[in-house]
Amino acid sequence: MEVGVWLIGVVLRVLNALWAAACWVREYVYPAPRVPRLPPPRNPLLLRSATDLAHSIRRGQLTCEQVVGAFIERIKEVNPYLNAVVEERFEEAKREATTLDQRLYEARWGGGELELLKNKPLYGLPFTVKESCSLAGMSNSVGCVERSGSVAAEDGAAVARVRSAGAVPLLVSATPELCLGWETASLLHGRTNNPYHLACTPGGSSGGESALVASAASPVSVASDIAGSIRIPAAFCGLFGHKPTPGIVPIEGHIPTLTDEMYPKFLTVGPICRHAEDLPLVLGVMAGDRGHLLNLHQPVDLSTIKVHYMTEASRSVALLPVELSIRELIVRAATHLRDHCGATLTEKKFKALEDSVEMSISVFFSMKDIPNLLHDPANPKRDKSLLLELMKSAFGAASRSLQALGFALISRTRLFIPRARTQHYQDLARRLQQDIESTLGSDGVLLYPAHCGPAHAHSLVFLRAAGVLYTMPLNVLALPATVVPVHDPRHTMPLALQVIAGPNQDRLCLAVARQLERAFGGWRPPR
């Protein structure tokens, strides 16, 4: 571990210890006011899977209008607590639902039902969209004050595929500025709250989507992941989130976009769902004509898979330890797959993951066109002063959120990793990628933390930033990964783990996710 990274890590561990002590004092000596709770979902329709809802619409047991209307009412109920919606299209969605019902009624009586529903597995199903993924006619500001008023001219490629499969978009949801953050907050739209505890973050950058899906306000989400942006919010909100193998789901239309040839390897668009059975359904739609590369419909015999597991990347004093509850659930999950499914547990560990921070920073910040959050439109030849902006943020006068300035600080300093060592860590990442791919092959998975802990309080993203070392390296390594929630009644906040597989072996991740949902409960509504 580089000296600079080690020193930063030690400082953050000390600050986390001080914060924990302060929280103990506040809880037991000066109790904080009680935080309001999210109203529970009362309509049982909201608790059903997207797959079940879509089937019920096709069979005539539910109407599109019923389903769309139920989720719109739920969004109206919970968004004042969450602050997750950037712009809604409820009236348009209702009209579209009515039209879909009328077409299905006419086709059913005219004998054209099969033709109408052909290639439309999501017919009448509502869905929500992360603002950065582009929904035609809707806000495309991506949390930036200077982009306020921007409107998407057309659907992003993945959004277009979901719509063409018959689904009805309801809204676009909040992100941090240009998706460059692991907490969903911006000067333009404010802060989004976690439905399980409103004083906590839902994570980022797909925090708006995860907050809505976890609240039973959306059955399925189109989101994106460049450094854990699907997986961290899914973990913090007790959901299933999948980062696909790069190159399978198109990323055209995403904001921001980079010209660097490595960018399509880092950025993936994928689904967030409440139920594991919905992942292959929605992923297959998003993948379109490249879906055959994933063999999503090929059954997975869990007795033939090899299960590797790691409870943390390193025990270095400079890194936040993974909380005991998460380490225990990874062991429980691995043991369950062995004892109840016949899977083979293996002991091999990937030691190079202990350098995840250095590898991630060295590879990510070598890309061209990374957004410059200190750009000054009034003086294009000179950036704004980072120090001055940080000082101004203390008085609410900065041009960027504190989180965005934190990203700018990382971009400027590269965590003090010497540039002369960049090639070394890029080479290390390539060797690790080859090692993991050859080890997992076409029949292996790796169980791994999604973060070092559950969702934390707002604004603690800086103290808990080390948790991203469990997600960002998988973007560097171009591996598919699914976050799986594991219900534990002893904890008020959701717990989760990641299931990682080799390239194009996404179906292994999804099959293991489905099994662990059956065994450990999966998503539970906030209460």
C-alpha positions in Angstrom: 0.0 0.0 0.0 1.3 3.4 -1.0 2.4 5.7 1.9 -0.1 8.4 0.9 -3.0 6.0 0.7 -1.9 4.5 4.1 -1.8 7.9 5.8 -5.2 9.0 4.4 -6.6 5.6 5.5 -5.3 6.0 9.1 -6.6 9.5 9.4 -10.1 8.3 8.2 -10.0 5.5 10.7 -9.2 7.9 13.5 -12.0 10.2 12.4 -14.5 7.3 12.2 -13.6 6.3 15.7 -14.1 9.8 17.0 -17.4 10.0 15.1 -18.6 6.7 16.6 -17.8 8.0 20.1 -19.7 11.2 19.4 -22.7 9.2 18.2 -22.6 7.1 21.4 -22.7 10.3 23.5 -25.5 11.7 21.4 -27.6 8.6 21.6 -27.2 7.9 25.3 -26.5 11.3 26.8 -28.2 13.8 24.5 -30.8 11.8 22.5 -31.5 13.2 19.1 -35.1 14.0 18.1 -36.9 11.0 16.6 -36.7 10.9 12.8 -40.0 10.5 10.9 -40.7 7.1 9.4 -41.8 6.3 5.9 -45.5 5.3 5.7 -45.7 1.5 4.9 -47.1 0.3 1.6 -50.7 -0.5 2.1 -51.6 -1.7 -1.4 -50.5 -5.4 -1.7 -50.1 -4.9 -5.4 -47.0 -2.8 -4.6 -45.2 -5.7 -3.0 -45.4 -8.0 -6.0 -42.5 -8.7 -8.3 -42.3 -7.0 -11.7 -42.4 -10.4 -13.3 -45.7 -11.3 -11.5 -47.2 -7.9 -12.4 -46.3 -8.2 -16.0 -47.8 -11.7 -16.2 -51.0 -10.6 -14.5 -51.4 -7.8 -17.0 -50.9 -10.2 -19.9 -53.4 -12.6 -18.5 -56.0 -9.9 -17.9 -56.0 -10.2 -14.1 -54.7 -6.6 -13.8 -55.0 -3.6 -16.0 -52.0 -1.4 -16.9 -54.0 1.5 -15.5 -54.4 -0.2 -12.1 -50.7 -1.0 -11.8 -49.4 2.4 -13.1 -51.9 4.2 -10.9 -50.9 2.3 -7.8 -47.2 3.1 -8.2 -48.0 6.8 -9.0 -50.0 7.1 -5.8 -47.1 5.5 -3.8 -44.6 7.9 -5.3 -46.7 10.8 -4.3 -46.9 9.4 -0.8 -43.2 8.7 -0.2 -41.4 11.3 -2.2 -41.9 14.1 0.4 -39.9 11.9 2.7 -37.3 10.8 0.2 -36.7 13.8 -2.2 -35.9 11.3 -4.9 -37.9 12.6 -7.9 -36.4 15.1 -10.3 -39.3 15.3 -12.7 -42.4 13.2 -13.1 -44.7 12.4 -16.1 -47.7 11.0 -14.3 -50.4 12.3 -16.5 -48.6 11.0 -19.7 -48.0 7.7 -18.0 -51.7 7.3 -17.1 -52.7 8.1 -20.7 -50.2 5.6 -22.0 -51.6 3.0 -19.6 -55.1 3.6 -20.8 -54.0 3.2 -24.4 -52.2 0.0 -23.7 -55.3 -1.4 -21.9 -57.5 -0.5 -24.9 -55.1 -2.1 -27.4 -54.9 -5.3 -25.4 -58.7 -5.4 -25.0 -59.2 -5.0 -28.8 -56.4 -7.5 -29.6 -57.9 -10.0 -27.2 -61.3 -9.8 -28.9 -59.9 -9.6 -32.4 -57.5 -12.5 -32.1 -54.3 -10.4 -32.3 -53.3 -10.7 -28.7 -50.2 -12.9 -29.3 -49.0 -10.6 -32.1 -49.5 -7.5 -29.8 -47.6 -9.0 -26.9 -44.8 -10.5 -29.0 -41.4 -9.1 -27.9 -43.2 -7.1 -25.2 -42.5 -9.0 -22.0 -42.9 -5.8 -19.9 -46.2 -4.8 -21.4 -47.9 -2.2 -19.2 -45.3 -2.4 -16.4 -44.3 1.0 -14.9 -40.6 1.7 -14.4 -38.4 4.6 -13.2 -35.2 6.0 -14.7 -32.0 7.4 -13.3 -31.8 11.0 -14.7 -28.4 10.3 -16.2 -29.8 7.5 -18.4 -31.9 10.0 -20.5 -35.7 9.8 -20.8 -37.0 11.8 -23.8 -38.6 15.1 -22.9 -37.5 14.9 -19.3 -34.8 16.7 -17.2 -31.3 15.8 -18.1 -29.5 18.1 -15.7 -27.8 15.3 -13.7 -27.6 17.4 -10.6 -25.6 20.3 -12.1 -26.7 23.9 -11.6 -25.2 24.9 -14.9 -27.3 22.2 -16.7 -30.6 23.2 -15.0 -33.3 23.2 -17.6 -31.6 20.7 -19.8 -34.0 18.2 -21.4 -33.2 14.8 -23.0 -33.9 15.0 -26.8 -34.4 11.2 -26.9 -34.3 8.1 -24.8 -31.0 6.6 -23.8 -30.4 3.2 -25.6 -31.3 1.0 -22.6 -34.4 3.1 -21.7 -35.6 2.9 -25.3 -35.3 -0.9 -25.1 -37.3 -1.1 -21.9 -40.0 1.2 -23.4 -40.1 -0.9 -26.6 -40.7 -4.0 -24.5 -44.0 -2.3 -23.4 -43.0 -0.6 -20.1 -44.3 2.8 -19.1 -41.8 5.3 -17.6 -43.0 7.3 -14.6 -40.2 9.8 -13.8 -36.5 10.5 -13.7 -34.7 10.4 -10.3 -31.9 12.2 -8.5 -28.2 11.7 -8.8 -25.2 13.6 -7.5 -23.5 16.1 -9.8 -22.6 14.2 -13.0 -23.0 10.9 -11.1 -19.6 11.6 -9.5 -20.3 10.7 -5.9 -21.4 7.9 -3.6 -24.1 9.9 -1.9 -27.1 11.4 -3.8 -26.9 15.1 -3.0 -26.5 18.1 -5.2 -26.9 21.9 -5.0 -29.6 21.7 -7.7 -31.9 19.0 -6.1 -30.8 18.7 -2.5 -30.3 15.5 -0.6 -32.1 12.2 -1.1 -32.9 10.1 2.0 -32.7 6.4 2.7 -36.2 4.9 3.2 -35.1 2.7 6.1 -33.8 5.7 8.0 -34.3 9.2 6.7 -31.2 10.5 8.4 -29.1 8.1 6.4 -28.0 8.1 2.7 -29.3 5.8 0.1 -25.8 5.9 -1.5 -25.0 7.0 -5.0 -25.0 7.7 -7.7 -28.3 5.8 -8.3 -29.6 6.8 -4.9 -32.8 8.3 -6.2 -33.7 5.0 -7.9 -32.8 2.8 -5.0 -34.8 5.0 -2.6 -37.9 4.7 -4.8 -37.6 1.0 -5.5 -37.0 0.1 -1.9 -40.0 2.1 -0.8 -42.2 0.0 -3.1 -42.7 3.1 -5.3 -41.2 1.5 -8.4 -41.1 -2.1 -9.5 -37.9 -1.8 -11.6 -35.3 0.8 -12.4 -32.9 1.6 -15.2 -29.7 2.8 -13.5 -26.0 3.0 -14.2 -22.7 1.9 -12.5 -19.2 3.3 -13.0 -17.7 2.8 -9.6 -20.4 1.0 -7.6 -23.2 3.4 -8.6 -25.8 0.6 -8.9 -24.4 -1.7 -6.3 -23.8 0.6 -3.3 -27.3 2.1 -3.4 -28.8 -1.4 -3.9 -26.8 -2.6 -0.8 -27.7 0.5 1.3 -31.4 0.1 0.4 -31.8 -3.7 0.6 -32.3 -4.4 -3.1 -31.0 -6.5 -5.9 -28.7 -4.5 -8.3 -26.8 -5.9 -11.2 -23.7 -4.5 -12.9 -23.6 -6.4 -16.2 -20.6 -7.5 -18.2 -19.5 -4.4 -20.1 -20.5 -4.2 -23.7 -23.7 -6.1 -23.3 -26.2 -3.3 -22.5 -25.7 -0.2 -24.6 -24.7 3.0 -22.8 -25.5 5.5 -25.5 -27.4 8.5 -24.2 -25.9 8.4 -20.8 -24.8 11.7 -19.2 -21.9 12.1 -18.6 -20.0 10.4 -21.4 -16.3 10.2 -22.1 -14.5 9.8 -25.4 -11.8 7.5 -23.9 -11.9 4.0 -25.3 -11.8 2.6 -21.8 -15.1 4.3 -20.8 -17.5 1.6 -22.1 -15.6 -0.8 -19.9 -16.1 1.2 -16.8 -19.7 2.4 -17.3 -22.5 -0.1 -17.5 -26.3 0.3 -17.5 -28.3 -2.2 -15.6 -31.4 -2.9 -13.4 -32.3 -2.4 -9.8 -35.1 -4.6 -8.5 -36.8 -5.7 -5.3 -37.0 -9.3 -6.4 -34.3 -11.5 -7.8 -36.6 -13.1 -10.4 -36.9 -9.7 -12.1 -33.2 -9.3 -12.8 -32.9 -11.8 -15.8 -36.2 -10.5 -17.2 -35.1 -6.8 -17.3 -31.5 -7.6 -18.1 -32.6 -9.6 -21.1 -34.7 -6.7 -22.4 -31.8 -4.2 -21.9 -29.3 -6.5 -23.6 -31.4 -6.9 -26.7 -29.6 -8.6 -29.6 -26.6 -9.2 -27.4 -28.5 -11.0 -24.8 -27.6 -14.4 -26.3 -24.0 -13.9 -25.1 -25.2 -14.2 -21.5 -27.4 -17.3 -22.0 -29.8 -16.0 -19.4 -32.4 -18.6 -20.1 -29.9 -21.5 -19.6 -30.6 -23.2 -16.3 -27.9 -23.1 -13.7 -27.2 -26.2 -11.6 -25.9 -24.8 -8.4 -24.4 -28.1 -7.4 -21.8 -27.7 -10.2 -20.6 -24.3 -9.3 -17.4 -23.4 -7.3 -17.9 -20.8 -4.6 -15.0 -18.6 -3.6 -15.5 -16.1 -0.8 -13.6 -13.3 0.8 -15.0 -11.4 3.8 -12.7 -8.3 3.3 -10.0 -7.1 0.9 -7.3 -6.6 3.6 -6.8 -6.3 7.3 -4.6 -3.3 6.9 -4.9 -0.7 9.7 -5.3 1.9 7.0 -8.6 0.4 5.8 -12.0 0.4 7.5 -12.7 -3.2 8.6 -15.8 -4.8 7.1 -18.4 -4.9 9.8 -18.8 -8.3 11.6 -22.4 -8.7 10.5 -21.4 -8.5 6.8 -18.5 -10.8 7.2 -20.7 -13.3 9.0 -23.4 -13.2 6.3 -20.9 -13.9 3.6 -19.8 -17.0 5.4 -23.4 -18.0 6.0 -24.2 -17.6 2.3 -21.2 -19.6 1.2 -22.0 -22.4 3.7 -25.6 -22.4 2.6 -24.6 -22.9 -1.1 -22.4 -25.8 0.0 -24.7 -27.5 2.5 -28.1 -27.0 0.7 -27.1 -26.7 -3.0 -24.1 -29.0 -3.2 -21.8 -26.3 -4.4 -18.0 -26.7 -3.9 -16.3 -24.1 -1.5 -12.8 -23.2 -2.5 -10.2 -21.5 -0.3 -8.3 -19.4 -2.9 -8.1 -15.7 -2.1 -7.2 -12.9 -4.5 -4.5 -11.2 -2.6 -4.0 -8.4 -5.1 -7.4 -7.0 -4.1 -5.7 -5.5 -1.1 -4.3 -2.9 -3.6 -7.8 -2.1 -4.9 -7.5 1.6 -4.1 -4.3 2.1 -6.0 -5.5 0.0 -9.0 -8.8 1.8 -9.2 -7.3 5.3 -9.0 -4.5 4.5 -11.4 -6.8 3.1 -14.0 -9.8 5.4 -13.6 -8.0 8.7 -13.6 -5.9 7.7 -16.6 -9.0 8.1 -18.8 -9.4 11.2 -21.0 -12.2 13.7 -20.5 -13.0 13.0 -16.9 -15.3 15.9 -16.0 -13.5 18.9 -14.5 -15.8 20.0 -11.7 -13.6 23.1 -11.1 -14.1 24.4 -14.7 -14.9 28.1 -14.6 -17.2 29.1 -17.6 -16.4 32.8 -16.9 -12.6 32.1 -17.3 -12.1 29.0 -19.5 -8.3 29.3 -19.3 -8.2 28.9 -15.6 -10.0 26.6 -13.1 -11.6 27.7 -10.0 -9.5 27.4 -6.8 -10.3 24.2 -5.0 -9.2 25.6 -1.7 -11.4 28.7 -2.1 -14.4 26.6 -3.1 -13.9 24.3 -0.1 -13.8 27.4 2.2 -16.9 28.8 0.5 -18.8 25.6 1.0 -18.6 26.1 4.8 -20.9 29.1 4.2 -23.1 27.6 1.5 -21.5 29.8 -1.2 -19.6 27.2 -3.2 -20.4 26.5 -6.9 -20.4 22.8 -6.2 -21.6 20.5 -3.4 -19.0 19.4 -0.9 -19.2 15.9 -2.3 -18.4 17.2 -5.8 -15.5 19.1 -4.4 -14.3 15.9 -2.7 -14.2 14.2 -6.1 -12.3 17.2 -7.5 -9.8 16.8 -4.7 -9.3 13.1 -5.4 -8.9 13.9 -9.1 -6.3 16.5 -8.4 -4.3 14.6 -5.8 -4.9 11.0 -7.0 -4.6 10.2 -3.3 -0.9 11.0 -3.6 -0.2 7.8 -5.6 3.0 8.6 -7.5 2.4 9.0 -11.2 5.6 6.9 -11.7 3.7 4.0 -10.1 0.6 4.3 -12.4 1.9 1.7 -14.9 2.7 -0.7 -12.1 -0.9 -0.6 -10.8 -2.4 -0.8 -14.3 -0.3 -3.9 -14.9 -1.3 -5.3 -11.5 -5.0 -4.8 -12.5 -4.5 -6.7 -15.7 -2.8 -9.6 -14.0 -5.6 -9.7 -11.3 -8.2 -9.7 -14.1 -6.6 -12.6 -15.7 -6.3 -14.5 -12.4 -9.9 -14.0 -11.5 -11.2 -14.8 -14.9 -9.1 -18.0 -15.1 -10.1 -19.0 -11.6 -13.8 -18.4 -11.9 -14.1 -19.6 -15.4 -17.6 -20.5 -16.5 -18.6 -22.2 -13.3 -17.3 -20.1 -10.4 -18.5 -17.2 -8.3 -16.9 -15.0 -5.7 -18.9 -13.8 -2.7 -17.5 -10.4 -1.5 -18.7 -7.4 0.5 -20.5 -4.6 -1.3 -19.3 -2.1 1.2 -17.6 -2.1 4.6 -20.9 -1.4 6.3 -24.6 -0.7 5.9 -25.9 2.8 5.0 -24.4 5.5 7.1 -25.6 9.0 8.1 -25.7 11.8 5.6 -22.4 13.5 4.8 -20.3 10.7 6.2 -19.4 9.6 2.7 -16.0 11.2 3.2 -15.2 9.1 6.3 -16.6 5.9 4.7 -15.1 6.5 1.3 -12.8 3.4 1.7 -15.9 1.3 1.3 -15.8 1.9 -2.4 -12.8 -0.4 -2.7 -15.3 -3.2 -2.8 -17.1 -2.0 -5.9 -14.9 0.2 -8.0 -12.3 -2.5 -8.8 -14.9 -4.6 -10.5 -15.4 -1.8 -13.0 -11.7 -1.8 -13.5 -11.7 -5.6 -14.0 -14.8 -5.6 -16.2 -16.6 -8.3 -14.2 -20.4 -8.7 -13.7 -21.6 -8.4 -10.2 -24.9 -8.7 -8.4 -25.7 -7.1 -5.0 -27.9 -9.4 -2.9 -29.8 -8.2 0.2 -29.8 -10.6 3.2 -32.5 -10.0 5.7 -31.4 -10.0 9.3 -34.0 -9.1 11.9 -31.2 -8.0 14.3 -30.4 -5.0 12.1 -32.6 -2.1 11.3 -30.6 -1.2 8.2 -30.3 -3.6 5.2 -27.3 -5.8 4.9 -25.9 -7.1 1.5 -23.2 -8.9 -0.3 -21.9 -9.1 -3.9 -21.9 -12.1 -6.1 -19.2 -11.8 -8.8 -18.6 -14.0 -11.9 -16.4 -14.2 -15.0 -17.2 -12.2 -18.1 -20.5 -13.0 -19.7 -21.3 -15.4 -16.8 -24.0 -13.0 -15.4 -26.5 -15.8 -15.2 -24.4 -17.4 -12.4 -24.7 -14.2 -10.4 -28.4 -14.1 -11.0 -28.9 -17.7 -10.1 -27.0 -17.4 -6.8 -28.9 -14.2 -6.0 -32.2 -16.1 -6.5 -31.1 -18.9 -4.2 -29.9 -16.6 -1.5 -33.2 -14.7 -1.7 -35.0 -17.9 -1.0 -32.7 -18.7 1.9 -32.3 -15.4 3.6 -35.3 -13.3 2.8 -34.2 -10.7 0.3 -35.9 -7.3 0.3 -38.2 -6.2 3.1 -40.4 -3.1 3.0 -39.2 -0.2 5.3 -41.0 -0.1 8.6 
